[in-house]
Amino acid sequence: MMDKSAEVRRCEQDEASTTGGDRAGPGTGTTRILAETLAGVVHTEQVCVDSHFFDDLGADSLVMAHFCARLRKRPDAPSVSMKEIYRHPTIRSLAAALEEAAPAASAPSPAAAPGSVRASSAAGAQRQNGDGASRAAVPGSVMAPPSGRPHYVLCATLQLAFFVAYSFGAALVLTKGVDWIAGASGLVDTYLRAIAFGGVAFAAVCVLPIVAKWVLVGRWRPRQIRIWSMDYLRFWCVKTLIRSDPLVFFHGSPLYTLYLRALGARIGRRVTVLSRRVPVCTDLLTVGDDTVIRKDVFFSCYRAESGVIRTGPVTLGKDVLVGEVTVIDIDTAMGDGTQLGHASSLHAGQRVPDGEHWHGSPAQPADVDYRAVGPARCGAARRAGYSLSQLLGAVLVHVPLAVAGSVLLFAAVPQFASLVEPGPTALTAWDFYADALVTSIALFFGAVVLGLLFTVTVPRVLNLAVRPDTVYPLFGFRYGMHRTIGFLSNRRFFKTLFGDSSAIVHYLGGLGYRLSRVEQTGSNFGTIMKQDNPFLSAVGRGTMVADGLSIINADFSSSSFCVSRVTIGAHNFVGNYVAYPSQGRTGDNCLLATKVMVPVDGKVREDVGLLGSPSFEIPRSVLRDSKFDHLKDGEIFRRRLAAKNKHNVFTMALHLLARWVFFFWVALVVSVAADLYDALGVSVIALANLLTLVFTVADMVLSERVATGFRGLRPLYCSIYERPFWRHERYWKVTSVSEAIMVFNGTPFKSVVWRWMGVRVGRRVFDDGCYFPERSLVSIGDECVLNEGSRIQCHSQEDGTFKSDHSALGAGCTVGVGALVHYGVTMGDEAVLAPDSFLMKGEEMPPGARWAGNPAREMPDELPVPPAHRDAAATARTG
C-alpha cells in the first residue's frame, strides 16, 4: 500500500481544485461517497480523486472487491462492478462513468421489486421493446417446497440399492463369462471365447442405458423435477447409466452421434461432437447438419436450481461452431451458420441469430471468426469405415485383452495363481499376504515405470503421421493418430506426480513440449493441464502456469481437422482454467487471469493483464504482490529453491506410497473375493465391488485428515518459497480425491463424504458435480444446489505469491454449471450464481441476489438481445 502520510499530502496539494470542482459539479455526492468508502477500505484518512487504485494506492483485486461490497451495503451508494473498477481506476473517472450510466439505469423496466422471487421463463420467450429489439428473459430462481428428510433418506436408500443391484448383476455376468473362458483348451480357444463373451457383454452394456432411458422416462420434455423425489430417482438412474455407457469413450466419432440419436436427440448429418460431457435430456437436443461441438462443452439440457431439476431445449442450427470450454444453458438456440467462441456461455433465453458470431459469458455479438480450418472430402463411406474399425478394435482387441489377459496372467504366473487358490484356509496363511504384498509392489511400480516410458516414446512415433498446418479429412488414419496422441499424452497420473515441482518441466520436455532455456521456479506448472499435441506446445522462459490450462492445438470443421503450434509467451502468469487457442493473441509479460477468454483478434497483447470473458485489460501486477520479490533471485532464491526441491521430492514419494497402499488394499480385496468365490458364489464378487468403493472413500478421508494434521487448513498469504506453501502443495498431492467421488454425484452420499473430508456442509445439499480443492476452507449452507462442473476454489497463486482464505455459501444458494467461486467469498442466503460465472475473490453477494458473468456482477431481470432475423429454434434443421 502507498504510505498514508504521502497520500494525505498529495490530497492536500490538490484539495482546493479537486474539492472546489466537486462541490460545484453535479457529481459531488457520488465522488464523496466513493472517496469515503475507499479510504476506509485502504485504511487511510482520505483518498485523492485522481489517485490510481492500483499504481498509486497499491490496491489489488481483493481490496477493490471489498470496496465494491461496502458500496453495496450503503443505501446512498451506486452499485459498482469489478469490470468498472478496472476500466475507470480513479475516483474521478469512476464517478463520472457511474453518473453517465445513471439515467439509463433509472429508466422504467419490468424488473421485479428487490428481494422478490421472480418466476422463471419457461421457454426463454422473447418480448419486443420500443425499438423493435427482442429481449430474452433471464430466469430467476423459484424456491421449491422443501422435500423434507423422509424423501431425502428414501432417495439415498434407493440409490444405494440401485448401485448394489447393478454391482450384483455385473458380477454375475462377469464371473459366468470368466468361468467359461477359463475352461478353454488352449490359447486360440481362450481368445475366441473372450471375443464371443466380450462382444455380447459389450453390446449389452451399450444397449442397457438406451433401453433404461425409454422404459423409465420415455421422452424428455421441458419440466421441473423436485430433487429427492421419485421422479428425480428415475432421472438420476437414467443419467448415471447414460454417462457410464462405453459408447461415451467414442466421443469425436460417428458412433457417438448414433448413440445420441438412439437416446432421442435430433442430430443432423455430418455432425461432429468432441465433448465427453454427454447430454442427459437428449430429446430436448436438436443439432443441425455440419455442426461441430468442440471438447469440454456443457450442453446437458438440464440444470439444478432452488430444489428442482429444470429441463429445457438446446437448439443448434446448421453449420454451427461451438468453441471449447463453453456452457450452453437450457432454453437457448443458435441459428444457422453461427459461432460461439471459446470460454463462453449462452444463458437461458439467449438466441444467436443466423450468421452471427458471439462470445463471452454471457455471450454477446463479436466480430471474430473462430473457424480456422477449411473443409475436406469426408464422405459417408469414410465415416462408416472409421466407426466399423473402432467397433472391431473394441470387440477383437481391447475387450478380449482385458478379459482373457487376466485369465492367462493368473494361470501363467505362480505368484498370481496363489492369490486366487480356492478355499478360506489360504486366507490364514502368511504366504498369501506376502504374495499379495510382493505382487502389488511389482504391478504398481512396474506399471509406473513402463507407463512413463510408454508415454514419452509412443506418441513421438505416432506424431510422425500428423504434420502441422495441414488440413486432413476427419475419420481417417491421421485423425486416429491425432486422437491417440492426445489420449496417451494426457495421462493425469504423471502430471499429478510431477506437477508443482521442478520435475514437471523435465516431464513435459520428455513429453514433447518446447521449453527453451527454462527458468526454474519450482512451480512452473500445476498438476492439472492438457493439450491436443505436446509436440506443438511451447511455453516461454520464466512463465508460470497454474492448474487447469488447456492448450488447443487442433481446429475442426465438420469434415476436416488441422493441428497448429501454440506458443505462450515469456514471463507470463497463466491462472486457473484457461483455454489457450491456436489463434491466441498474447505475447510476453502477460497475466492471464482465472477463466479468462484469450483474445484471438486485434493486436498482440504484451505487458498487461487480461481478465474476464470477453477479456479486458487490467494491471500486469500490483505493489502488494511485490512483497516477496526479494525471494525470487540471488543467493536466497537458490537456497529456497533447493529446500523446496527436497520438500517436493519427499512429497512425490509420499504420493506414490499413498497410491500404492490404496492399490494394495484393493488388490487384497479382489484376491480374497476370488478365494471365497467357490464357497460363497457371486455374492462375494458384488460385495468386493462395494468394499472397493468403501475403501476408496476411506482412503480419501484418511489422507485428508492426515495431510491436515486433523486440524484443517488455515488461510495463507505467503511466498511459494516459504514452508507453509510447500505444506499446502503436499496437501494437494497427498490427499486423494479420486474420480471415484463422481459416483456420488447427485446423491446424499456426496455431502456425507465432503463432511468427512472437512467441508462444513449443511442439510440436504444437492451436489451434482462440484469440486473443492481446499475442503476445510469451504462452508455450504442448508439446501444449497451445486451444479455439474462448478468449483469453489479457496486459493490463488500469482507470480510466486500464494493466497488462500475461507469461502461461505448461505442457505439455499445455487452455483451454476461450470461456475467458479474464488477465495474470501460470501454468498448470502438464496443467492444465485449463473452458469459459467466467475465470482472473484473477496466478493460478497447479498441475500437473494442473482449474479452472472465473468467476472460476475449483479444482472438485470432481462438480457438485451439484438433483433433476430428469424427464430433460431424454428430454423434449425436436422436433415
N, C-alpha and C positions, 0 to 999 in steps of 0.2 A: 504494500500500500504506500501511497505518497505520504510524506511527512505531514502531520496535521498542521503545524505552525506554518509550513511553506504554503499549504493550500489556503490557509486563512489569510496570509499576507497577499497572496495572489488575488483573492477575492476582494480584499480591502483596496487594492490598487484599481480594480475595475468597478468598485461598488457604486460610485456616483453615476457613471454612464449606464451600467447594467441595470441598477435599481430604478434609476430615472426612466429608462426606457421601458422597463417592465410596468412601472406604475402608470405610465402614460398610455400603454398599449392595451389592447383587448386581452392579451394572454397573461395578464398579471396573476390570476388565480391558478391557472394550470402550472405556470412556471414556478410559483411559490410552493405549490403542493409537491411537485416533483423534486425540487431542491431540498425541501424539508425532509421528505421521505428518504431520499438518497443519503443525505447527511447522517441520518440515524442508522442506515444500513452500513455505511463505511466508517462509522464512529469518528466523525469529525464535526467541528462546530458548524461549519457551513460549507457549501459546495458552490463553486463558481459555475455560472450557467454555460460557460464556454469550455469547461474542463472536459476532456475526453475521458469517457468512462474507463477505458482500458489503458490508454497510453499515459494519462495524467494521474488518474486515481488508482491505477493498478488493480482494478476490479477484474473478476473473471465471470464466466457464465453462471457459476453457483451464486456469487454475490448478487448479480443482476437478477437472477431468479427470485432471490429473497426480496429484492426491491419490487419486482412485479407483484409478488404475493402480498406485500404490505400495502401496495396501492389498491389491490382488490378488496382489502379489508376496510378501506376508508370510503365512506359513502359519498364524499365530495371529490373523489379522485377518479380520473378516467382509467379504463382498463388498458393495460399495455402488454404486448406480447414480446417474446424474445426476438422475433424477427424484426420488430420495430426498434428494439434496443440496438441491434447491430446495424440497421440501416441509418439510424439517427443517434449517434453515440455521444451527444451532448444534451444538456437540459434544454438549451435554447432550441436546437433543431428538433428535438423530440416533442417539445411543447407545441412548436409551430405545426408539425405534422399532425398531432392529435387534434388541434383546433381546426385544421383544414378538413380533417375527416369527420369532425363532429356533426356538421349539418347533414351529411349523408347517413350517419348512424342514427340520427334522431328522426329520420323520415318515417312515416307510418308504415307498419308492416303487420302481417298476420301472426306475428310471433306470440306464443303463449306467455302468460304472466310468469315472472321469475318464480322459480321453485315449483311450478305446477308440473304435473305429469302429462306429457304430450303423447297423443296417440300416434302410432306408427303408420307410415304409408304402406298399405297392404301390397301394392304392386308398383310403387315408385311412380304414381300418377303425376303427370305434368300439368302445371297451371300456366295460364298466359298472363303476363304482366302488361303494363300500359303500352310499352313499346313493341309488343309482339314477341318478345323473347320468352321462351319457355323456361320454367324454373322447376327443378326436381326437388321434391320434398325429401328432407333428411329425417329418417325415422328417429324418434326419440325412444325412450325406454318405457315399457309398460310393465309395472310390477305385477307379477302373477301371484295369486294367493299361495302362501307357503304350503308345501305338500305335507309337511309335518314329519316327525320322527318315524311313525309306523311305515309310511311309504318309503322312507329313506332306508330303513333296516330291511324291509321286504325286498326292495330292489337289489340291495347288496347281497342278500341271501340267494336270490335267483341268479344273479350274475355269477356268483361263486359256483352254483350248481351247474350253470352252463359251461363254465370252464372245466369243471370236474368231468362232466359228461363228454365234452369234446376230447379231453385227455384220455378218457377210458376208451372211447371209440377209436381214436388214433392208435392207442397202444394195442388194441385188439387186432386191428388191421395189420399193424407193423409186425407184431410177433408171429402172426399166421404166415405172413409173407416171408419173414426171415427163416422160420422153421422150414418152409417149403424150399427156399433157396439153399439152405444148409444141407438138405437131403440130396443135392445134385451129385452126379457121378462124374467129376472132372471139371476142369476149368471152363471148357466150352459150354457144358451143360449149365454150370453156375451162371455164366454170363447171359445165356439165353433165358434162363428163368428170371434173372434180375431184370432183363428187358421187359419180359411179359408182366411181371408184377409191378415194376416201376411205371410202365406205360399205363396200366389200369389205374394204379393209385394216383398218378399224376393227373389223369383225366378226371377222376372222381373229385380230387381236391380242387381242381379248377372249376368244375361244374357246380359243386355244392353251394358256394356263395350266390351263384346266379339263381339256383332253384330256391334257396332260402329267401332271397330278396322278393321273388314273385309270390312265394307262399305266405310270408309273414307280413309283407307290406302291400304287394300289388304295385300300383303306380303311385309314385310320389306326386303330391300336389301341394301348392302353397298353403301352409297351415302353421299352427302353433302346437307344440307338444310340450306338455308340462314335464319338467325334469323330475325324475324318480318315479314317474307314473308307469303303468303297464304299457302305454303307447311308447314311452321312452325306452322301456326294456326291449321292445321289438326293434326300435331304431338302433339301439346300441348293438344288439346281436347282429343285425344286418351290416352295420358299419364295421364291426370287428371282423366279420367273415370276408367282406369285400376287400378290406385292406390287408388281409393275410393271405389272399389268393396268390399262388405262384405267378400268375399272369402279370402281377404288378411289376415283376422284375423285367418284363418285356417292354417297359416304357421306351418310347422312341421307335417303336416297331409297329407295323400294321396290325400285329396281333393285339396290341394294346387298344387300338381303336375298335377292333372287333369285340373285345371284352366289354368296352363301354357301351357299344351298341346292344350287346346281349343283356346288359343291365338296364336298357331302356333309353339311353341317350340318343338324341338325333344328331348323328355325326355324318358330315358330308364326305365327298370323295377327296382323296389325296390330302387328308388331314394328318398332321404330324403333332403328336403330344409327347413332349420330352419330360414333363413333370411327373415325379413319382407320387405326388400328393393326389391320391385318387378321389375324384368327386363321389360323394355318397348318394345324394338325391339325384340320381342320374336322369330320371325322366324330366327334370327341370332344366337340363343342359341341352342347348342347341348350338351346334358348331357348323358353319357353312363350309363349302368346298375350299380347298387350298389354304386353309388356315393353319398357322403354326403357333403352338403354345410352348414356350421355352421352359427350361427346368426351374424348379423351386417356385412354381406358381400355385397359389391357393385359389381354387375355384370349386369349393365343396358343395355349393348350392344350399348351404345352411349356415347358421351362426347361433350362438347361445347368448342370451341376454336376459337379465332380470327374471330368472327362474323358468325360462322357456327355451325350447329349441324352435327357431323360426326358419322355415324352409321357403325358398323363393327361386325364381328363374334366373339363369345366366344365359344370355344370348349373344353369340359371336357370329357375325355375318361372314360373307365370302372374303377370301384373301386377307384375313386379319392377321396381324402380328402382335403377339403378347410377349413383352420382354421378360427377362429373368428377374426372379425375386420380387414378384408382384402379387398383389392381393385383389381378387375380384369378388366383391361382396354380392349378396343376393339382390334381386330386383335391379340388375344392371344390364346394359346392352351395348354392343359395338357394331356399327354399321359396316357395310361392305367397304373393303379397301382401307380400313382404319388401322392405326398402330397405337400401342400403349408401351411407353418406354420402360427401361429397366428401373427397378427400385421405385415403382409407382403403385397406385391403387385406384380402383373405382369404388366409390362409396354408394350405398343403397340409393337408388333413384337416379343415378347418373346415366346419361345416354351419350355416346360418342357418335355424332352424325357421320354419314357416309364420307369417306375420303379424308377425314381429319386425323391428325396425329396429336395425341395427348401424352402428357407425362406429369409426374408429381403426385403428391399424396395430401389431399385428394387430387385427382388428375385435373388438368386444365389444358386448354389448347396450346400447342407448341409448334414452332416452325422447324422441326427436326425430323430427319428421315433416319429411322433405325434399321432400315432394310439394307444390309451391307453385302448381299450376295445375290447374283442373278440366277435364273432358272437353269435346269439341265434336263436331259432326257431321262425320265424315270417313269416307265410305263407300268401297267398292271402286272405284266409277267415278271418284272424285276421285283416288285413288291411281294408277289406271291412266292417267288423263289426264295427271297430272304426269310419270309415267315416260315416256309417249309424247312429251311436249313436250321432255323432256331428250334423248331419243334423236334427235329431229328436229333439235334445236338443234345437237347434235354433228355429225350427218351433213350437214345442209344449210348450216350456218354455220361452225362452228369448224374442222372438218377442211378444207373447201374453201378457206377463207381462208388456212389455214396452208400448203396445198399450192399452190393456184393463185395466191395472193398473191405468193409468192416468184417464181414464173414470170413474172407480169406485171411485177413490180418490176424484174427484171433486163432484161426486154425493153424497158421504157419509159424507163429512166434510163441514159444512155450510160456514166456512170462505173461503174455496176454491171456493165453488159454487158462492159466492158473487162476486168473481173476474171475473166471466165469464157470469154474467147476461146480457141478450141481451139489446141492446139499448144504444145510446150515452148519455142518461141522467145520467147513472151511472158514467160516467167519470167526471161529475161536482160535485159529492158528495164527501165530505171529508172522509166518511166511506170507500169508495173504496180504497183510498190511504192509510188509516190507516190499512185496512185489508191486503193490499199488503205489507206494511212495516212489520207487525207482522208475516205474512206468510213467507216472505223471511227470516226473522231472525230465525224463528223456523225451516224452512227447511235447511238453510245453516249451522247454528251452530249445529243443531241436526245431520245433516249428518256428520259433522266433528267429533263429539264425537262418534257416532255409528260406523263411518268408522274406527276410531282409535282403538276402542275396537275389531272390526271385524278383523282388520289387525294383531293384536298381539295375537289373540286367535285361529282363524280358521286354519291358516297354521300349528300351533302346533299339532292340531288334525290330519290333513292330513299327516303330516310328519311321523306319526307312521306307515304308509304303505310303506315307502321307506327307506331301510337300506343302509348305506354307504358301498362302496367297494363290492357291489353285482351286478352282471350282470343280468339285466332284459330285456326281449324282448320289442321291441317298440310296441306302439299302443294297450296297454292293460290298466288294471285298474291302475297299479302303474305308468305307463307313464302319464296317465291322472292326477293322484295326483301330480306327479312331475311338470307338466306344470302349474297346478293350484297354487301350492306353489309359483312358480316363478312369476305368474301373480299377486297374491294378495300381495306378499311381496315387490313388486317394484312400489308401488304407489308413483308417483313423488310428489304429493301434500305435503305429510308429510315430505319427505326428504328436500323439499324446505323450509318448515316451520321451521324445527328444525336444518337444516344444518348451518354450520358456527357459531355455538353457543355451549355452554356447554350442551344443552339439547339433542344434536344429539346422544351422547354416551348412554343416557338413552333410547332413542327411538330404537336405534339399538340393545341394550341389550334386550329390550322387544320383538324385532322382532326375536331374536334368536342368534345374534352374540355372540361369546365368546370374551369378552373384559376384561381379568383378570387384576385386580389391575390397573385401569385406571389412567393415569397421565393426569389430566385435563389441557388442554391448552386454552380452549375457542374456538378453531378452529380445533378440532381433525379430523373432516370430513367436506367436502364441501356439496353442495346442490344437486349434481348430482352423483349418483352411483347406481350400480345394482349388483345383484348376482343371481345365479341359485337356491341356497338354503341357507338361512341365518343361519340355524342351523349347517351348516358345514363350516361356515366362521369365521375365528379367526384373530384378529389383536393384535399384541404385545403391551406392555406397552411403552408409550412415542412416538408412531408412529403417524404421521400426514399425512392426505390424502387430496389431492386437488380434484377438480371436475373431474368427468368422469371415475372413477375407475369401471372396470367390472371384478368381481370375477367369474372365470369359474369353477364351481363345477362339471359340468356334462361333460362326454365324450360320443361320439356316434359312432356307426358303422351303416351300412345300415339296420341292423336288431336288434340292442340292444342299451342299454344305461347303464351308471353306474355313480353314484354320489360319490364324494370324498371330504374329508376335505381339505380346502385351508387355509394355515397359512402364514400370512405376519409377518415378524419378528419384534422384539422390536426396538425402536428408529430409525425407517425408516422414510424417507420422500418420499411419492409417488406423483409424479407430475400429470399433467393433462392427461387424456385419456390413461390410462394404462390398458391393459387387462392382468390379472394375472391368468395363468392356474393352474390346479391342480398339474402339474408336475414342477412348478416353483422352481428354484434352487437359491434362495436368502435367507439369514439369517438376523442377527441383524446388525443394524447400516449401512443401505444401503440407497443411494439416487437413486431412480428410476425416471429418468428424463421424461419429457413430451414425450408421444408417444413411449416410449422405448419398445423394444421387450424383454420380460422377458425370460432369458435363461432357458431351460428345460433339459440341459445335462451338464456334467462336474461337477466340484467341486461346493460346496455351496459358493456363493459369500458373503463375510462379510466385513464390514469396508471400502467399496468402493462405488463409484458412477457408475451408468450404463447409457449409452446414446446410442441412435440410434437403427436401425434395419438393420442387426443384431447388437446386443448391444456390446459395448466395454467399458472398464473401464476408469473412469475419477476420479478426486479427490472427496472424500466424501463431503468436504466443503472447502471454501477458506477464507483467512483472512478478506476480505472485508465484508463477511456475518456475521462475529463475532462482528460487531459494536454494535449490540443491545443485546448482551448476558447478559449484566447486568440487563436486564428487565425480564429474564427468571427464576429467583429464588429469594429466600429471601422474606423479607417483601414488597419490592417494587413490586414483582411479584404478591403477594397476593392482594395488593391494586389495581393494574391494572386489574387483573382478575375479581375482584368483580365489578369494574367500567364497564368493558366490558360486564359482565353478565347483569347488569342493562340496559345497552345500547341495548343489544341484545333482552332482554325481550320486551322492548318498540318497537323494530324493528319488532318482531314477531306479536305484537298486531297491528301495522300498516299494516303488510302484510295481516292479517285476515280481518281487516277493509276494505282495498282496494279490496280484493276479494269479500267481502260481498256487497260492493257498486256496483261492476260490476254485481253481481248476481241479486241484487235488480232491477237494470235498465233493465236487460234482462227479468226478470220476469214481470216487468211492461209493457214492450213492448208486450210480449206474452199475457198478460191479456187484454190489450187494443185491440189487434188484435182479440181476442176471443169475446170481447164485440161488436166490429164493424162488425163481420163476417156476421150476418144476414142482415145488411144494405148494406155492400159493397161486400160481396161474397168472393171468393177465392183469389182475388187480394190483399186483405188486409193481408192474410197469407204470400204470396210471398213478399209483402212489409216488413212485420215483419222480414223475413229472411234477407233481405237486410239491414234493420236498425240494426239488431243484429250484422252484420259484421261491419257496420259503428261505432256502439258503442264500439266494440272490438278495432278497430283502434284508436278511440278517447281515450279510456282508456289507451292504450299503450303509446300514445303520451303525454297525460296529466301526467301520472305517471312518465314518463321520464323527462319531464320539471320540475315538482315539485321536484323530487328527486335530481336534479342537481341545483336547485335554479335558473333555467332559464339562467344559465351561461355555462353549460357544465363542463365536468370533467377536472382535471388538472393532469399532471404527478406526481407520488408519489414515494418516497423512504423512507420507514419508517418501524417501528416495528408493528406487529399485536396487540401490546398492547398500541398503540397510537390512539388518536381520529380520525385522518384522515382515518385510515384503517377502523375503526368502521363505519364511514360515507359511505365508499365505500361498505362495507358489506350491509349496509342499502339500498344503491342504487341497488345492485344485487337483494335483496329480495323484495323490494317495487315495483320496476319497473316491468311492466307486459308485457313481450314479450312472449305471449302465442303461442301454436302450431297453432293457427288460422292464424298466419302470413305465414304458409306453403301454404295457399290458394293462395297467391300471387306469389308463385314461378314460374319463367318463364314468368312473365308479367311485363309490365312497371310500374304497381302499386307498386311493391315491392320497387323499387328505391324511389318512392314518399313517401312511409311510412318511409323508412330509413331516408330520408332527413328531414321529420317532426320530427324524433326522434333524430336528431343532427348529423347524418353522413353527411360528405361532399361528396356528390355523383355527379359525372359528368353526361353528357348527354348520353342517350341510353345505359345505363349499363344493361347487362344481368345477372340476379341473379337467378340461378336455385336451390338455397337452401343453401346459405351461412348464417353464423351467426356471429354477433359482440357482445361480452359481454359488451364492453365499446364503445357505439355508437359514442360519441362526440370526441373520440381519433382516429377515423378512417377517412382516406381520400381516395376516389376512383376516378380515372380519367375517362375521356370520353371513351366510347366504351369498357370498361373492361368486362371480362367474368368471372363469379364466378360460379363454378360448384357445384353440389349437395354434401352435406356433408362437404364442406370447411368451414374454420373458420379463422377469423382474431382476435386474442386474444391479447389485449394490456396490459397484466399483467402477473406476475408470483409471486408465493409465495414459498419460500424455507426456512424451519426451522425457521419460525417466522419472516422472513424478507419479506416485500411486496414491489414490484416494478411495476410501470406502466409507459407507455410512448406512444407517438403517433406512428402510422404506416401509411405509404402512398403508394398507388399504382399509378403509372403513367398511361398515356393514353394507351389504347389498351392492357393492361396486361391480362393474363389468369392465374387463380388459379385452379388447377386440382381437380378432385374428391377426397374428403377426405383429402385434404391438409390442413396444419395448418401454418399460418403466425403469428409469435410472435411479441412482442412489440419492438419499436425502429427500425423497418424495413423499408427500402425504396426499392421499385421495380421500375426500370426505365421503360420508355415507351416501350411497346410491349414486355416486359419480360414475360416468360412463366415458371410457376412452375408446374411440372409434378404431376400426381395423387399420393396421399398418402405421399407427401413430407412434411418435417418439416423444414421450413425456420426459423432458430434460431434467437434469439433476437440480435438486432444490425446489422444484415446483410444488405448489400447494393448490390442489383442486378443491374448490368449495363444495359443500354437500349439494347433491342433485345436479351438479354441472355436467355438461356434455362437451368434451374437448375432442378435437381431431386435428390431424396434420402432422407434418414433420418439419420443424418442431411443433408440438401440439399446442393448440390455443383454443379458447372458447369459440364455439362455432354458432352461427345463427341457425334459426329453425329451417332455413332453406339455403341451398347452394345454387348460385346462378349458373345456368347452362345456356350456351349460345343457341340461337334458333336452329332447330333441326331441319334439314332438307326433307327428311321423312323419318318416320319412326323406325329406328334400327331393329327393334324387335319384330316389326312386321316384314321388313325386307330381307332379314337373314334367311338363307335357304340352305337346305341340307343336300340337295341333289338327289 
